[in-house]
Amino acid sequence: MLRVAVPDGHGWLRVADPAWDDPIDVSYSVTTGGRWNPPHTWAALYLSLDLDTARLQVLRMLEGTPFEPDDLTDDAYDLVTVTLPDAQTALDVVSDAGVAAVGLPASYPATASGARVPHEECWPIATDAHDAGLDAVWCRSAATLDGSGRELSWWPGDRHANRDGTRSPYGNWR
C-alpha cells in the first residue's frame, strides 16, 4: 500500500446537482456507497482534481443515456470548489507502482478486457486503506477507461471540507 500526501490548500472540484441544498453533504454516500466506500460503511466526498476531470465526470454520468454534454441546459449541473483540511494522506491508485501494490490491473480503471473495474473490486482495497487510517484514495479517474484525469475520494470522519460558497452553473464551465 503506497501513500501519497494530498496537496494542502488545493481547490478540488465537485460536480453537483443544482437541487442539492449542500453540494458537499456526504450522507447519501453512506447509504449508496461508491467506488471507494462500500454501502453502509463510511462517508466519502468524491472530488475532481481539475476542470478537465470534472467535465469527464459529466460524460460518465451521461453514459447509457441518449444525451451528450451539448444537449444539456446551462443549469444542468453546478461546480463547487472545495478545500480539505491540511496534512491529509491518501492511498496511491495513480502511479503504476500504487496500482500494482493494491492488486488492480495495470490498465486500471479498465480491466484487461477493456471493461470498467467494478466498484466491488475496489471496496476491499478501500476498506484496508480506511482501516489503516488513511484519509482518502487518490486515483486515476474512472470517468473514462483510459484513466485520464485524477480524482480523490476523501473520507471526512469528524473533519469538515470547506467550499467557497459559489456554485458555477454548467454553462460557465462546459
Secondary structure as a PSIPRED ss2 file (coil, helix, strand):
# PSIPRED VFORMAT (PSIPRED V4.0)

   1 M C   1.000  0.000  0.000
   2 L C   1.000  0.000  0.000
   3 R E   0.000  0.000  1.000
   4 V E   0.000  0.000  1.000
   5 A E   0.000  0.000  1.000
   6 V C   1.000  0.000  0.000
   7 P C   1.000  0.000  0.000
   8 D C   1.000  0.000  0.000
   9 G C   1.000  0.000  0.000
  10 H C   1.000  0.000  0.000
  11 G C   1.000  0.000  0.000
  12 W E   0.000  0.000  1.000
  13 L E   0.000  0.000  1.000
  14 R E   0.000  0.000  1.000
  15 V E   0.000  0.000  1.000
  16 A E   0.000  0.000  1.000
  17 D C   1.000  0.000  0.000
  18 P C   1.000  0.000  0.000
  19 A C   1.000  0.000  0.000
  20 W C   1.000  0.000  0.000
  21 D C   1.000  0.000  0.000
  22 D C   1.000  0.000  0.000
  23 P C   1.000  0.000  0.000
  24 I C   1.000  0.000  0.000
  25 D C   1.000  0.000  0.000
  26 V C   1.000  0.000  0.000
  27 S H   0.000  1.000  0.000
  28 Y H   0.000  1.000  0.000
  29 S H   0.000  1.000  0.000
  30 V H   0.000  1.000  0.000
  31 T H   0.000  1.000  0.000
  32 T H   0.000  1.000  0.000
  33 G C   1.000  0.000  0.000
  34 G E   0.000  0.000  1.000
  35 R C   1.000  0.000  0.000
  36 W C   1.000  0.000  0.000
  37 N E   0.000  0.000  1.000
  38 P C   1.000  0.000  0.000
  39 P C   1.000  0.000  0.000
  40 H C   1.000  0.000  0.000
  41 T C   1.000  0.000  0.000
  42 W C   1.000  0.000  0.000
  43 A C   1.000  0.000  0.000
  44 A C   1.000  0.000  0.000
  45 L E   0.000  0.000  1.000
  46 Y E   0.000  0.000  1.000
  47 L E   0.000  0.000  1.000
  48 S E   0.000  0.000  1.000
  49 L C   1.000  0.000  0.000
  50 D C   1.000  0.000  0.000
  51 L H   0.000  1.000  0.000
  52 D H   0.000  1.000  0.000
  53 T H   0.000  1.000  0.000
  54 A H   0.000  1.000  0.000
  55 R H   0.000  1.000  0.000
  56 L H   0.000  1.000  0.000
  57 Q H   0.000  1.000  0.000
  58 V H   0.000  1.000  0.000
  59 L H   0.000  1.000  0.000
  60 R H   0.000  1.000  0.000
  61 M H   0.000  1.000  0.000
  62 L H   0.000  1.000  0.000
  63 E C   1.000  0.000  0.000
  64 G C   1.000  0.000  0.000
  65 T C   1.000  0.000  0.000
  66 P C   1.000  0.000  0.000
  67 F C   1.000  0.000  0.000
  68 E C   1.000  0.000  0.000
  69 P H   0.000  1.000  0.000
  70 D H   0.000  1.000  0.000
  71 D H   0.000  1.000  0.000
  72 L C   1.000  0.000  0.000
  73 T C   1.000  0.000  0.000
  74 D C   1.000  0.000  0.000
  75 D C   1.000  0.000  0.000
  76 A C   1.000  0.000  0.000
  77 Y C   1.000  0.000  0.000
  78 D E   0.000  0.000  1.000
  79 L E   0.000  0.000  1.000
  80 V E   0.000  0.000  1.000
  81 T E   0.000  0.000  1.000
  82 V E   0.000  0.000  1.000
  83 T E   0.000  0.000  1.000
  84 L C   1.000  0.000  0.000
  85 P C   1.000  0.000  0.000
  86 D C   1.000  0.000  0.000
  87 A C   1.000  0.000  0.000
  88 Q C   1.000  0.000  0.000
  89 T E   0.000  0.000  1.000
  90 A E   0.000  0.000  1.000
  91 L E   0.000  0.000  1.000
  92 D E   0.000  0.000  1.000
  93 V E   0.000  0.000  1.000
  94 V C   1.000  0.000  0.000
  95 S C   1.000  0.000  0.000
  96 D H   0.000  1.000  0.000
  97 A H   0.000  1.000  0.000
  98 G H   0.000  1.000  0.000
  99 V H   0.000  1.000  0.000
 100 A H   0.000  1.000  0.000
 101 A H   0.000  1.000  0.000
 102 V C   1.000  0.000  0.000
 103 G C   1.000  0.000  0.000
 104 L C   1.000  0.000  0.000
 105 P C   1.000  0.000  0.000
 106 A C   1.000  0.000  0.000
 107 S C   1.000  0.000  0.000
 108 Y C   1.000  0.000  0.000
 109 P C   1.000  0.000  0.000
 110 A E   0.000  0.000  1.000
 111 T C   1.000  0.000  0.000
 112 A C   1.000  0.000  0.000
 113 S C   1.000  0.000  0.000
 114 G C   1.000  0.000  0.000
 115 A C   1.000  0.000  0.000
 116 R E   0.000  0.000  1.000
 117 V C   1.000  0.000  0.000
 118 P C   1.000  0.000  0.000
 119 H H   0.000  1.000  0.000
 120 E H   0.000  1.000  0.000
 121 E H   0.000  1.000  0.000
 122 C H   0.000  1.000  0.000
 123 W H   0.000  1.000  0.000
 124 P H   0.000  1.000  0.000
 125 I H   0.000  1.000  0.000
 126 A H   0.000  1.000  0.000
 127 T H   0.000  1.000  0.000
 128 D H   0.000  1.000  0.000
 129 A H   0.000  1.000  0.000
 130 H H   0.000  1.000  0.000
 131 D H   0.000  1.000  0.000
 132 A C   1.000  0.000  0.000
 133 G C   1.000  0.000  0.000
 134 L C   1.000  0.000  0.000
 135 D C   1.000  0.000  0.000
 136 A E   0.000  0.000  1.000
 137 V E   0.000  0.000  1.000
 138 W E   0.000  0.000  1.000
 139 C E   0.000  0.000  1.000
 140 R E   0.000  0.000  1.000
 141 S C   1.000  0.000  0.000
 142 A C   1.000  0.000  0.000
 143 A C   1.000  0.000  0.000
 144 T C   1.000  0.000  0.000
 145 L C   1.000  0.000  0.000
 146 D C   1.000  0.000  0.000
 147 G C   1.000  0.000  0.000
 148 S C   1.000  0.000  0.000
 149 G C   1.000  0.000  0.000
 150 R E   0.000  0.000  1.000
 151 E E   0.000  0.000  1.000
 152 L E   0.000  0.000  1.000
 153 S E   0.000  0.000  1.000
 154 W E   0.000  0.000  1.000
 155 W C   1.000  0.000  0.000
 156 P C   1.000  0.000  0.000
 157 G C   1.000  0.000  0.000
 158 D C   1.000  0.000  0.000
 159 R C   1.000  0.000  0.000
 160 H C   1.000  0.000  0.000
 161 A C   1.000  0.000  0.000
 162 N E   0.000  0.000  1.000
 163 R E   0.000  0.000  1.000
 164 D C   1.000  0.000  0.000
 165 G C   1.000  0.000  0.000
 166 T C   1.000  0.000  0.000
 167 R C   1.000  0.000  0.000
 168 S E   0.000  0.000  1.000
 169 P E   0.000  0.000  1.000
 170 Y H   0.000  1.000  0.000
 171 G H   0.000  1.000  0.000
 172 N H   0.000  1.000  0.000
 173 W H   0.000  1.000  0.000
 174 R C   1.000  0.000  0.000
